[in-house]
């Protein structure tokens, strides 16, 4: 993978660039596949490294475009980013730049996750309004509301969020609707704030829990991640991170539906089935069978799939990121199914 010369703080080794996919269909898929690290866990944890000077080490980092974009963004802020295989080292000793430019943020919405950490560490942040989502605009007003309650002054100017705070202070923050990146941004900012922060109606996704676990290993004081109400008591400093990213539940769920679509027999290694209860329940209703094995789960498709209705919901409900795959599954099932999209 080629890296523009201006990103001198980034080094890459191993892996190849994938330019196209060639798929020859009408085959029953059988075999074993190993699930990689979750992109939606890796991105906020990479942003969290801003909070502590020093060298941070991450394992099971997926080699994806969004991960590289976050690495480039961190490099632009002054960090060193080295990715070899699926292990990353980030040196955040010299974070001095506080501007996340449009060229990077516009390509990936998750770039807004640097807002909270920059504000907590440097007392200021200038972050382009996020983009990078084909679904359309997904507002970040809940992020900004939470940071303002913590004492930040925020204004929007020429497409940028400009935030300042001499010192963030703990606050009680209620989200009208659960927001994953909003929960993560406030949680990161609160780790270095004065006093206690409560996030009510917080997102409960496994990726939020993984971030909380990573922050806790850095010295943060966090309770309740995954339970809807998160309590963070601010500390004065955090230490560098060593952490292994959780498996990608959407990747695992995709292979589960592939087994159903092709009438296949796939053993999925290194996945967390406890992160996929709602999906597995629905897939079981279609006739797909599951058998836990050493280090994974064996998924077997039936000779004839049954149609099933489903509704996407915030975690622990049926994940919206599995809606398209489930629709493909239902397109080859007998009968009529109705899929209701309630998230986007």
N, C-alpha and C positions, 0 to 999 in steps of 0.2 A: 504494500500500500504506500503510495507516494504522499509525502507531507510537504506542503509549501515551505520554502526556505525561511519565511519570516517566523515560523513557529520553531525557533531554535531550542526551546525548552522541552521539546517532545522527541522521544526516540521510540522506534518500533522495531520489533524483530519477530520473525515467524509469521505464518499465515499468508494467504493469497487474496487477491482482489477478485470478487465475483461480479462479472459483468452481465451474465444472463443465465437463465435457467432453461434447460431443455427437458421436458417431461413427456415420457411415453406411457400413456395410461392403459386402462383396462387390465390391470394386474392385481392379484391378491398380494398384499404386502405382509411379509413375515420377517421376524428377526428381532434384534435388540438395538435400542438407541439410548444414549445417555444424555440427560437434560443438562443444559448449561446454566450459568448464573442468570438471574433475573435482571434485565435491563432497568426495569422500574424500581429496583432496589439499588442497583449500582449507581445510577445517576445522582440521587440525593445523597448517598454516602460519599461519593466523590466531592460533591459540593460541601459536605460537612467537614472535609479536611481543611478548608479555609479557616476553621475555628481555632486550629492549634498549629503553631510553628513546629517544624521538624519533618521527619520522613515518615510517611504513612504507607502501609503495605496492604494490598487487597488481593484476595484470591478468588477464582471463578468469575473473573470479569469477562463479560461477553464481548467479542470483537465485532462490534456493530457501529454503524455510522454515527448514531446518537452518542455512543460512548466516546468516539473520537472527537465529536463536536464539543462535548463537555471537557475533554482533555485539552483541546485547543483553547477553549474559553479560560480554563484555569491557567494555562500557559500565558495567555494574554494578560492575566491579572498578576503574573509574576511567579507562578508555581513551576516546578519541574514535573514533567509527566513522562514516565517510561513504562511501556507496555511490552512485555515479552511473553508470548503464548497467551495464557489467561491470567497472568499475574501482573499487577500494576504497582508502581512505586510513585508516590506523589510527594514532592518536597515543597512544603508551604511556608518555608522560613521567610521568604522575601515577598510576601503578598503586600504590594504597595499600591498598585493600580486599583481603583474602585469602580471603573467603568466597564460594563459588559456591552460591547458594541452591537449595533443592529445587524451587521453582517453575520454574526454568529447566533445571536438570540433569535433572529427572525426565522432561522432554519430549524429550530427545535424549541418547543414550548417549555420543556423542562429546564431550560437555561435560567428561567426566573428563580430557580432554587438557590442561586447564589445571592439573592437579595438579602435574605435573613442573615446568613453567615457574614457577609460583608459589613452589614450594619452593626452586627454584634462585635466584630473584631476591629473594624476601622472607624466606626461611628458615622460612616457615610457610604452611600452606594448610588450609582447611576446605571440603571439597567434598562435597556430597550424593552418596549412592550413586546411580549412574546408572540411568536407565530408558529409555523411549522406543523399545522394540523389541518388536514384536508376536510375535517368535519365542519370547520368554521370557527368563529370566535368563541373562545371559552374564557370568560372574564376572570380577572384576578382581584376583583374588588374585595373579596374576603381576606386575601393576604394583606392588602393594604389597610383594611379596617383593623385587623389584629395588630399590625405593627404600630398604627396610630394609637391604639389603646395602650401600647407599651411605651408611649412617649415619643415616638418618631414623628418628625414633621415630613410630610410627603406632598409633592406636587408633580403634576404631569406637564412636561414641557418638550415640544417638538418630538413627540413620539417616545420620550424617555420618562421613566420613573426616577425622580430624584428624591432620595431619602436621607435624612440626617437625624442623629441623636447623640448627645454627649454621652449618655448612658441609658440603655434600655432598662425599663423597670417592669417587674412582674404585674400581670393583670389577669382579670377573668374575661375570657373570650368565648363567645357562643357563635357557632356557625349555623346559619339558617338551614344549610344543606351540607352534608359531609363533603369535604374537599380533600383529596389526597395530598396534592402539592401544597395546598394552603396549610394543612395540618403539619406537614413536614417543614415548611418555611418557618412557621411560628415556633415549632418545637426546637429547631436549630437556633433561632434567635434567642429563645428563652433560656438556653443553657448557660449563657454568659450574662443574663440580665440580673438586676438586683431583686431579690425576693422571689415569691412564688407566682407561677403562671398556671392558670387552669384553662385547658381547652375543652369546651363542652360540645357535644355532638361531633366529636373528632372522627376522622376516617379510621376504619378498623382493619384495613388491608394488611396482609402479611408483610408487604414492603414497608409500611409504616412501623411495624414491630421490628423489622430488621434494622431500620434506621435507629430506632430507640435503643436496640441492643448495641449497635456500633457506638452511639453517643455515650452510652453507659460505660462501655469499655474505655472510653476516653476520659472518664471521670465525671460525666454528667449525672445528675440525680433526677431520674424519671420514673414515674409510677403510672400504671394504668394503660400503657400502649396496647391497643387491640380491644379495649373495653368500652370505648366511647367517650370516656372522660380521662384526660391525660393531665397529670400534675408534674410540673417541672420546677425544681428549686435551683435557682441560679448559683453558679460557682464562679470563682475569680479567674481560674485558668483551666484549660483542658490539655491533655497530653496526646501525642501522636497515636495513630490507630493501627491495629492489626486485626483484620476481619475477613471472614469468608462469606461471600454473597450467597443468599439463599437460592435454591433452584427456581427456574422460571416456570410458574404455574400455567401460564398461557401456552408456552411451548409444549409442556406436558399434556395439557388439555387438547391441543391441536393434534398430537399424535394419537390420543385416545379416539378422537372423531375419525381420524384416518383409518384406524382399525375397523371402525364401524362402517365407513363408506365402502371400503374395499373387501369387507368380509375377511379381514386379516387377523393375524395373531402376532401382536407386538409386545415385547417385554420392555418396559420403560424403566431405566435405571436412574438412580439419584433424583427422584422426584418426591415431592411432599404431598401425598394424597390428602392429608389433613387440611391442606390449603384449597382443596377442590371438592369439598363435600357436596355443594349444591350442583355442580356440574356432573359429578359421578352419579348422583341420585337420578338426574334427568337421563343420562346416558344408559343407566341400568334400566330405566323404564322403556327405552327404545329396544331393548333386547341385548345390548352389549354386556358382556360379562367381565368381571374383575377378580383377579386372584393375586393376593399379596405374595411376593417371593422375597428371597434374601436380597435386600438392597433395592427393591423396586416393586413394580406391579405388572402382571401379565394381563393384557387387554385383548379380548377375542370378540370379533364381530359375528353377528348372527347370520343365518342364511337369508332371513327376511327381517328388515327393520320395521318397527312400529312407529307411527307418527305420535308426537308428543307436543303439547303446547308449553311455552315457557315465557317468562317475563324477566328482563334484565333489571337488576337492583344493585345498590351498593353492597359491598362485602358485609356479611357472609352470603349474600344472595348470588344469583346467577350472574357471572361477570359479563359486562358489555363487550369486553374484548374477545369473548368466545361466541358472540352472536353470529358473526359471518360464518364461522366454521360450523356452527350448529345448523344454520340455514342450509349449508351445503349438504350436511347429513340428512336433513329432513327432505331435501329434494329427491332423494332416492329411497325414501321410506314409503310404506303403503299407507294410504289415507291422507287426510288433510291435517296440517299443523298450523298453529298461529303463534308467531313470535312477536311479543310486544316490547318495543324499545323504550325504556323509561329513563335512561341516563342521557343519551344524546339523540 
